[in-house]
């Protein structure tokens, strides 16, 4: 099976799922920021000396760290979301094209997806369900070829 280079097969579905990954990642990082800020404030209040200096620098440093972590985590979540959904959206797209071809009587081969794609069991089920239609399409194509060959011989004679 060919290696797909286009990662956004079903753009709407994949971006929607990726935005879920990004949203959850952002929410968890924001929660982590507030918990860390609260804990650091508690520690700062317990300092015997330099608590003023500690608090002056705390928010700026926490915010810089949060923004850097957020940027990295959201980038990783976006790439991971696209790559993970690719293993589902690719086969779903293949199934759709395959079934449309079966309906038009143009598909005689079995449906195949890449070995590392998800939904292998559904691919096998599609093959079992469409076996009769594909066999009929193959018979029809063979009959058409025989007629074309016979007509070709008549014209040549």
C-alpha positions in Angstrom: 0.0 0.0 0.0 1.3 3.5 -0.8 2.4 5.8 2.0 0.1 8.8 2.3 1.9 12.1 2.5 -1.2 14.3 2.9 -2.0 14.3 6.6 -5.3 16.2 6.4 -7.5 13.8 4.6 -10.8 14.9 6.2 -9.9 18.4 7.2 -13.0 19.3 9.1 -13.1 16.1 11.2 -9.3 16.1 11.9 -9.2 19.8 12.9 -12.2 19.4 15.1 -10.6 16.5 16.9 -7.2 18.3 17.1 -8.9 21.3 18.6 -10.2 19.0 21.4 -6.6 17.9 22.1 -5.4 21.5 22.1 -8.3 22.6 24.3 -7.8 19.9 26.9 -4.0 20.6 26.9 -4.6 24.3 27.3 -7.1 23.8 30.1 -4.8 21.4 32.0 -1.8 23.7 31.7 -3.9 26.6 32.9 -5.0 24.5 35.9 -1.4 23.6 36.5 -0.4 27.3 36.4 -3.0 28.3 39.1 -2.0 25.4 41.3 1.6 26.2 41.0 1.0 29.9 41.6 -1.0 29.1 44.7 1.7 26.8 46.1 4.5 29.2 45.3 2.5 32.0 47.1 2.1 29.8 50.2 5.8 29.2 50.2 6.6 32.9 49.7 4.4 33.9 52.7 6.4 31.5 54.9 9.8 33.0 54.0 11.3 34.7 57.0 13.1 37.3 54.8 12.8 38.5 51.3 9.2 37.7 50.8 8.6 41.1 49.1 11.4 40.3 46.6 10.0 36.9 46.1 6.5 38.1 45.3 7.8 40.9 43.0 9.4 38.3 40.7 7.0 35.4 41.2 4.2 36.5 38.8 6.6 37.5 36.0 8.6 34.3 36.2 5.5 32.1 36.5 3.9 33.8 33.5 7.0 33.4 31.3 7.3 29.8 32.2 3.6 29.2 31.6 3.6 30.9 28.2 6.7 28.9 27.1 5.2 25.7 28.3 1.8 26.5 26.7 3.4 27.3 23.4 5.3 24.0 23.3 2.5 21.9 24.6 -0.1 23.3 22.2 2.3 22.8 19.3 2.9 19.2 20.3 -0.9 18.6 20.8 -1.7 20.0 17.4 0.9 17.8 15.6 -0.1 14.8 17.6 -3.8 15.4 17.0 -3.3 15.6 13.2 -1.1 12.5 13.1 -3.4 10.5 15.3 -6.5 11.4 13.5 -4.8 10.7 10.2 -4.8 7.0 11.1 -8.6 7.1 11.4 -9.5 9.7 8.7 -7.4 8.1 6.1 -9.1 4.7 6.3 -12.5 6.4 6.6 -11.8 8.2 3.4 -10.6 5.0 1.7 -13.8 3.2 2.8 -15.9 6.0 1.3 -14.1 5.9 -2.1 -14.2 2.1 -2.1 -17.9 1.9 -1.3 -18.8 4.5 -4.0 -16.8 2.5 -6.5 -18.7 -0.7 -5.5 -22.0 1.1 -5.9 -21.0 2.1 -9.4 -19.9 -1.4 -10.2 -16.3 -0.3 -10.8 -14.7 -2.0 -7.9 -13.7 -5.7 -8.1 -10.7 -5.8 -5.8 -10.8 -6.0 -2.0 -10.6 -2.9 0.1 -7.1 -2.5 1.6 -5.6 0.0 4.0 -2.1 0.5 5.3 -1.0 -2.1 7.9 -0.5 0.5 10.7 -3.8 2.2 10.1 -6.7 1.8 12.6 -10.0 0.2 11.5 -8.5 -3.0 10.1 -11.5 -4.9 11.4 -14.0 -2.6 9.6 -12.0 -3.0 6.4 -12.3 -6.8 6.6 -16.0 -6.5 7.3 -16.5 -4.2 4.3 -14.8 -6.8 2.2 -17.1 -9.5 3.4 -20.2 -7.4 2.9 -19.3 -6.2 -0.6 -18.0 -9.6 -1.8 -21.1 -10.4 -3.8 -21.4 -7.0 -5.4 -17.7 -7.0 -6.4 -18.0 -10.5 -7.9 -21.0 -9.3 -9.9 -19.0 -6.3 -11.1 -16.1 -8.6 -12.1 -18.5 -10.8 -14.0 -20.1 -7.8 -15.7 -16.7 -6.4 -16.7 -15.6 -9.8 -18.1 -18.9 -10.0 -20.2 -18.3 -6.5 -21.5 -14.7 -7.4 -22.5 -16.0 -10.6 -24.3 -18.6 -8.5 -26.2 -15.9 -5.9 -27.2 -13.6 -8.7 -28.3 -16.3 -10.3 -30.4 -17.3 -7.0 -31.9 -13.7 -6.3 -32.7 -13.3 -9.6 -34.5 -16.5 -9.0 -36.5 -15.2 -5.6 -37.6 -11.8 -7.0 -38.6 -13.4 -9.7 -40.8 
